Amino acid sequence: MQPLVENLRYAELLRRRAFLGHSALGFGASALGTLLSQNALGWTANDDSRNKLPHHPPRVKRVIFLYMSGGPSHLETFDYKPELARLNDQPMPESFTAGQPIAQLQGQKLKCLGPQFKFSRCGKSGQEIADILPYTQKVADDICIIRSMQTDQINHDPAHTLMNTGTSISGRPSMGSWINYGLGSECENLPGFIVLTSLGGRNPQPISQRQWGSGFLPGEYQGVEFYSKGDAVHYIQNPAGTNRDQQLSLIESVNHLNRLSPLAADDPQTSARIAQLEMAFKMQSSVPELMDISDETPETLAGYGCQGADGSFGYNCLLARRLAERGVRFIQLYHRDWDHHGDLVHYMNICCGLCDRPSAFLIDDLRQRGLLEDTLIIWGGEFGRTPMFQGKGKTAGRDHHIKGFSMWLAGGPIRGGMSYGETDELGYNAVKDPVHVRDLHATILHLLGIDHERFTVPYQGLDLRLTGVEPARVLHNVLTT
């Protein structure tokens, strides 16, 4: 053997993992020692102290994000403005819009568009909610409406990216991936981060898969998209003529080969592939059981407003509850039809008709099953809509808006029956207690037991975090003590 080749061979064999694999102790004793040094969440005693999780006792175990993609109008849902109604069809005061970023209305004559639906005071709290959301009105005392949300990005894709990853820079880890990476899943046979999408209304808002990607984090922490019609996961079933034992043998053989080389064992992509093959095998049993809703009562199906496995937002809300029961950490539901530049009244009726009832029933269903107290529910989109209208007459719509919009939170320690923050009299600027997307992320992490400033991952010479380097605050005022 050539000396150089021989030296390289021995150098490879003496790598840490190769040494452990060939020593008297082997992997078994090493694994036992590692397990004994881990806390319940899988972090070892030797981990950087910033990332020993949880940093403090968590107040929720999981998150369900009901994502209204496209940007629902706060002015037709949760933020009633009598002054805007009074100024309907009159010029928008320039004092609001001068020098401000506007999407498709830039350079046009701006006129006010008053609220298109009646609002009512609801519940004991008297929260103002539009009559187009009758079921949400019934849970007014369970939700905290944040009326002063703000974001930095006025077009859909970068705004989605900011809402999902904390930055408009493409390729960063999504919020669900950060949480899945930090806390892991309570479920051994389903991914810790699952995404579901539904349709209904205007042309569906496109969503890139990188919105639930893992970025620079290991690939096994990315979101997994489930389909609510047909096979929930593509290629999850065994090929024709292959049984479960054969599939297990194949996966074990492939993973054995992957582990043979110490170089491959140190490769994050190889480790992710091994983990994903093992998870895929487990999902061959767990996914069909999850998707079989034959055990649900007619009352439950009616509550969600779904006709079985129909791919609707209501069906996806039902699946979200079933995923929560099974310990999935982060569940994100996209309804992709809220981009209402025209025919606002028509499409708001459709989208609210599809999403209002199941969103509200999810709160009641989780409560009945003892899950609401440790589940955080979020409802909202990437931005809001302008007080000014697009189009003409009955086909009027609203443009994108980032200076002030509404979302709601429920579950866990969220103070139900309250509103937080305010926009001005026309619903343009957040003028009281503004809440940036970063603040929302900091609050979500806080409820899961994570200090957003300490939860960092080194990447390209920087310690990166979900909330970035700009100031972010936890919204303690919306939480019970």
C-alpha positions in Angstrom: 0.0 0.0 0.0 1.3 3.5 -0.8 2.4 5.4 2.3 0.2 8.4 1.6 -2.9 6.2 1.0 -2.1 4.2 4.1 -1.8 7.3 6.2 -5.1 8.7 4.9 -6.8 5.3 5.7 -5.6 5.4 9.3 -6.5 9.0 9.7 -10.0 8.2 8.6 -10.2 5.2 10.9 -9.1 7.3 13.9 -11.9 9.8 13.5 -14.1 10.0 16.6 -17.0 8.0 15.2 -14.8 5.4 13.7 -12.9 5.0 17.0 -16.2 4.6 18.9 -17.4 2.1 16.4 -14.4 -0.2 16.7 -13.5 0.2 20.4 -14.5 -2.1 23.2 -17.2 0.1 24.4 -18.7 0.7 20.9 -21.8 2.7 20.1 -24.0 1.0 22.7 -22.2 2.2 25.7 -21.6 5.6 24.1 -25.3 6.0 23.3 -26.2 5.0 26.9 -23.9 7.6 28.3 -25.3 10.3 26.0 -28.9 9.4 27.0 -28.0 9.6 30.7 -26.6 13.1 30.2 -29.6 14.4 28.2 -32.5 16.3 29.6 -36.1 15.4 28.5 -35.8 17.5 25.4 -32.6 15.8 24.1 -30.0 18.5 24.9 -26.8 17.2 26.5 -25.0 18.6 29.5 -22.2 19.8 27.2 -24.4 21.9 25.0 -23.8 25.7 24.8 -25.6 27.2 27.8 -27.6 29.5 25.5 -29.3 26.6 23.9 -30.2 24.4 26.8 -33.9 24.2 26.3 -36.3 25.1 27.6 -34.8 28.3 29.0 -37.8 28.7 31.3 -40.9 26.6 32.1 -43.1 26.4 28.9 -46.7 27.5 29.0 -47.7 25.8 25.8 -46.6 22.5 24.1 -47.6 23.2 20.5 -48.6 25.8 18.0 -51.4 25.8 15.4 -51.0 28.7 12.9 -54.1 29.3 10.9 -52.5 31.2 8.1 -54.8 33.4 5.9 -52.5 33.7 2.9 -53.0 36.8 0.8 -53.7 39.3 3.5 -57.3 39.4 4.9 -58.7 42.9 5.3 -58.6 44.0 9.0 -61.2 46.7 8.0 -63.8 44.0 7.2 -63.0 41.7 10.1 -61.6 43.0 13.4 -60.9 46.8 13.1 -64.1 48.9 12.7 -63.5 52.5 11.7 -66.6 54.8 11.8 -64.5 57.7 10.4 -63.5 55.6 7.4 -67.2 54.9 6.8 -68.0 58.7 7.0 -65.2 59.4 4.4 -66.4 56.7 2.0 -65.6 57.6 -1.7 -63.9 60.8 -0.6 -60.2 61.5 -1.2 -57.8 59.8 1.2 -56.1 62.6 3.3 -52.5 63.0 2.0 -51.3 63.3 5.6 -51.7 59.5 5.9 -50.2 58.4 2.6 -47.5 61.0 1.6 -44.1 59.2 1.3 -45.6 55.9 2.4 -45.0 52.6 0.5 -48.1 51.5 -1.5 -48.2 48.4 -3.7 -50.4 48.6 -6.8 -52.0 52.0 -6.0 -48.8 53.9 -6.3 -49.3 57.1 -8.3 -53.0 56.8 -8.5 -55.8 59.0 -7.0 -56.6 57.5 -3.6 -60.1 57.4 -2.3 -61.4 56.0 1.0 -63.4 52.8 1.0 -65.6 52.4 4.1 -66.1 49.2 6.0 -68.2 46.8 3.8 -69.8 44.9 6.6 -71.6 45.7 9.8 -69.7 45.1 13.1 -71.2 44.0 16.5 -70.0 44.0 20.0 -69.6 40.4 21.1 -69.4 38.3 24.3 -69.0 39.6 27.8 -65.9 41.5 26.6 -67.8 43.4 24.0 -65.1 43.0 21.3 -66.0 44.5 18.0 -66.1 41.8 15.3 -67.6 41.9 11.8 -71.0 40.1 11.3 -69.4 38.3 8.4 -67.6 36.2 11.1 -70.6 35.0 13.2 -68.8 31.9 14.6 -65.7 33.9 15.6 -68.1 36.4 17.3 -69.2 33.4 19.5 -65.7 32.9 20.8 -64.9 36.6 21.3 -64.2 36.0 24.9 -61.6 33.3 24.0 -59.5 35.3 21.6 -57.1 38.2 22.0 -57.3 40.5 18.9 -54.0 42.3 18.1 -55.1 45.3 16.1 -51.7 46.9 15.7 -49.7 44.4 13.7 -46.9 45.7 11.4 -44.5 44.2 8.9 -41.8 45.5 6.6 -42.6 43.8 3.2 -45.5 45.0 1.0 -45.4 42.3 -1.6 -46.6 38.7 -1.0 -43.6 36.5 -1.3 -41.2 38.6 0.9 -44.0 39.3 3.3 -44.7 35.5 3.6 -40.9 35.0 4.1 -40.8 37.6 6.8 -43.8 36.2 8.6 -42.5 32.6 8.4 -38.8 33.0 8.8 -38.3 36.4 10.6 -36.5 37.9 7.6 -37.2 38.7 4.0 -33.9 36.9 3.0 -34.8 33.7 1.2 -33.3 30.5 2.5 -33.5 31.0 6.2 -35.1 28.4 8.5 -38.9 28.8 9.0 -40.4 29.4 12.4 -41.7 25.8 12.6 -38.2 24.5 11.8 -36.6 26.6 14.5 -39.1 25.3 17.0 -38.9 21.7 15.8 -35.1 21.9 15.9 -35.0 23.4 19.4 -37.7 21.3 21.1 -38.2 18.2 19.0 -41.6 16.5 18.6 -43.6 14.7 21.3 -44.6 12.3 18.5 -42.2 9.5 17.4 -44.1 8.4 14.3 -45.0 11.8 12.7 -42.9 14.8 11.7 -42.7 17.6 14.3 -43.7 20.2 11.7 -46.6 19.6 9.4 -48.2 21.9 6.7 -51.7 21.6 5.2 -53.2 23.8 2.4 -56.7 24.5 1.2 -58.5 26.5 -1.5 -61.6 28.5 -2.0 -62.3 32.0 -3.3 -60.2 34.2 -5.5 -57.3 32.7 -7.5 -55.2 30.9 -5.0 -52.2 32.7 -3.6 -49.0 30.8 -4.5 -46.9 29.6 -1.6 -43.3 28.5 -2.0 -42.2 25.3 -0.2 -39.3 27.3 1.2 -41.8 29.0 3.5 -41.6 25.8 5.6 -38.0 24.9 4.8 -35.3 24.3 7.3 -32.7 26.6 5.7 -29.3 26.0 7.3 -30.8 23.7 10.0 -30.7 20.0 9.4 -33.2 18.8 6.7 -35.2 16.6 9.1 -36.6 19.7 10.8 -38.3 21.1 7.7 -42.0 21.2 7.4 -43.7 18.2 5.7 -46.7 19.1 3.5 -49.6 16.7 3.9 -52.3 16.6 1.2 -55.9 16.4 2.4 -57.1 14.6 -0.8 -55.6 11.4 -2.1 -52.4 10.2 -0.5 -51.5 12.5 2.4 -47.8 12.1 1.6 -46.6 11.2 -1.9 -44.9 7.8 -2.3 -45.6 6.9 1.4 -47.2 3.6 0.4 -45.2 0.5 -0.4 -44.7 -0.3 -4.1 -46.8 -3.1 -5.5 -45.6 -6.5 -4.4 -43.6 -5.1 -1.5 -44.6 -5.8 2.1 -43.7 -4.0 5.3 -41.0 -6.4 6.4 -39.3 -6.1 3.0 -39.5 -2.3 3.2 -38.0 -2.3 6.7 -35.2 -4.6 5.6 -34.4 -2.3 2.7 -34.3 0.8 4.9 -32.1 -0.9 7.5 -29.7 -2.0 4.8 -29.5 1.5 3.2 -29.0 3.2 6.6 -26.4 0.6 7.5 -24.5 1.4 4.3 -24.8 5.1 5.1 -23.3 4.6 8.5 -20.4 2.5 7.4 -18.2 5.4 6.4 -17.0 7.8 9.2 -17.0 10.6 6.6 -20.6 10.0 5.8 -21.6 9.8 9.4 -20.2 13.3 10.0 -22.2 14.7 7.1 -25.4 16.5 8.2 -27.1 15.6 4.9 -26.5 11.9 5.3 -27.7 12.1 8.9 -30.9 13.9 7.7 -31.4 11.2 5.0 -31.1 8.4 7.6 -33.6 10.2 9.9 -36.0 10.8 7.1 -35.9 7.3 5.8 -36.7 6.0 9.3 -39.5 8.6 9.8 -41.0 7.7 6.4 -41.2 4.0 7.4 -43.0 4.9 10.7 -45.4 7.2 8.7 -46.5 4.3 6.6 -48.5 3.2 9.6 -49.2 6.5 11.4 -50.4 8.5 8.4 -53.3 6.2 7.3 -54.5 6.1 10.9 -54.3 9.9 11.2 -56.3 10.4 8.0 -59.0 7.9 8.8 -61.6 10.1 10.4 -64.3 7.4 10.6 -64.1 7.6 14.4 -65.2 11.2 14.4 -68.8 11.9 15.4 -71.3 13.6 13.0 -71.4 16.5 15.4 -67.7 17.0 15.2 -67.7 16.9 11.4 -70.6 19.4 11.4 -68.7 21.6 13.8 -65.8 21.9 11.4 -68.2 22.2 8.5 -66.6 19.5 6.4 -68.0 16.6 4.4 -65.4 14.0 5.3 -62.0 14.1 3.6 -62.9 16.9 1.2 -59.7 19.0 1.3 -61.5 22.0 2.8 -60.1 24.3 5.4 -62.6 22.8 7.9 -61.2 19.3 7.2 -57.7 20.6 7.7 -58.7 22.1 11.0 -60.0 18.7 12.1 -56.6 17.2 11.0 -54.9 19.9 13.0 -56.7 18.8 16.1 -55.8 15.2 15.4 -52.2 16.1 14.9 -52.2 18.1 18.2 -53.5 15.0 20.0 -50.6 13.0 18.6 -48.0 15.4 19.8 -47.0 17.2 16.6 -45.2 20.4 17.7 -46.0 22.9 14.9 -49.0 22.7 12.7 -49.5 25.3 9.9 -52.7 25.6 7.8 -52.7 27.8 4.7 -55.9 29.1 3.2 -54.6 30.7 0.0 -57.3 33.0 -1.2 -57.3 36.2 0.7 -55.7 38.5 -1.9 -58.8 40.7 -2.6 -57.8 43.5 -5.0 -61.2 43.4 -6.5 -64.7 42.1 -5.7 -63.9 42.5 -2.0 -67.4 41.8 -0.7 -67.9 38.7 -2.9 -64.7 37.1 -2.0 -64.7 38.0 1.7 -68.1 36.3 1.9 -66.6 33.2 0.4 -63.4 33.1 2.4 -65.1 33.9 5.7 -67.7 31.3 4.9 -65.0 28.7 4.5 -62.7 29.7 7.4 -64.9 31.3 10.1 -66.7 28.2 11.4 -63.8 25.8 11.6 -61.4 28.3 13.1 -63.9 29.0 16.0 -64.8 25.3 16.4 -61.2 24.4 16.7 -61.0 26.4 19.9 -64.1 24.6 21.3 -62.9 21.2 20.2 -59.5 21.6 21.7 -61.0 22.8 25.0 -63.4 19.8 25.2 -60.4 17.5 24.8 -58.2 19.3 27.4 -55.8 20.5 24.7 -56.5 24.2 24.6 -54.7 25.0 27.8 -51.3 23.9 26.3 -51.9 24.9 22.6 -51.3 28.3 21.1 -53.6 29.2 18.1 -52.7 32.0 15.7 -55.0 33.4 13.1 -53.9 35.9 10.4 -52.0 36.6 7.2 -48.8 38.2 6.0 -50.3 41.8 6.0 -53.6 43.7 5.9 -55.4 45.8 3.3 -55.5 49.6 2.6 -58.3 51.9 3.7 -58.2 53.1 0.0 -60.0 51.1 -2.7 -58.9 49.6 -6.0 -61.3 49.2 -8.9 -64.7 50.8 -9.3 -68.1 50.6 -7.8 -69.3 47.1 -6.7 -66.1 45.4 -7.8 -63.9 47.5 -5.5 -61.1 45.9 -3.6 -58.2 46.9 -1.3 -54.4 46.9 -1.9 -51.7 45.4 0.3 -51.0 47.2 3.6 -48.2 46.9 6.1 -48.6 49.8 8.6 -51.4 48.3 10.6 -53.5 45.1 10.5 -55.1 42.5 12.7 -54.4 39.0 13.9 -55.8 37.0 16.8 -54.4 34.6 19.4 -56.1 32.0 21.6 -55.2 29.1 23.9 -52.6 28.6 26.6 -52.2 31.7 28.7 -53.5 34.1 26.1 -55.9 36.6 27.7 -59.2 36.0 25.9 -61.7 38.7 25.4 -59.2 41.5 25.0 -58.0 43.7 22.2 -54.4 44.9 22.1 -53.1 47.9 20.2 -54.9 50.3 18.0 -54.7 51.8 14.5 -55.6 55.4 13.7 -59.1 56.5 12.8 -58.8 55.3 9.2 -57.0 52.0 10.0 -53.8 53.1 8.3 -51.1 53.3 11.0 -50.7 51.4 14.2 -50.7 54.2 16.7 -50.9 52.4 20.1 -48.7 49.4 21.1 -47.5 48.5 17.6 -46.6 44.8 17.3 -44.0 43.9 14.7 -43.8 40.4 13.3 -40.6 40.0 15.3 -42.6 40.6 18.5 -45.0 37.9 17.5 -42.2 35.5 17.0 -40.6 36.4 20.3 -43.9 35.8 22.1 -44.4 32.4 20.4 -41.0 31.3 21.5 -41.5 32.6 25.0 -44.7 30.6 25.4 -42.8 27.5 24.3 -40.1 28.1 27.0 -37.5 29.7 24.7 -35.7 33.0 25.2 -35.6 34.4 21.7 -32.3 36.3 22.4 -30.5 33.1 23.6 -31.8 30.7 21.0 -29.1 31.0 18.3 -27.4 28.8 15.7 -23.9 29.7 14.3 -24.0 30.1 10.5 -21.4 31.8 8.3 -19.7 33.4 11.2 -22.8 34.8 12.9 -25.0 33.6 15.7 -28.4 33.7 13.9 -31.8 33.6 15.5 -35.4 33.7 14.4 -36.0 37.3 15.6 -32.8 38.6 14.0 -30.7 41.5 15.4 -33.4 44.3 15.6 -35.3 44.8 18.8 -38.1 42.3 19.6 -40.2 42.1 22.7 -42.5 39.5 24.3 -46.1 40.7 24.5 -46.5 40.1 28.3 -49.7 42.2 28.4 -51.6 39.7 26.3 -50.7 36.9 28.7 -52.3 35.8 32.0 -50.0 35.9 35.0 
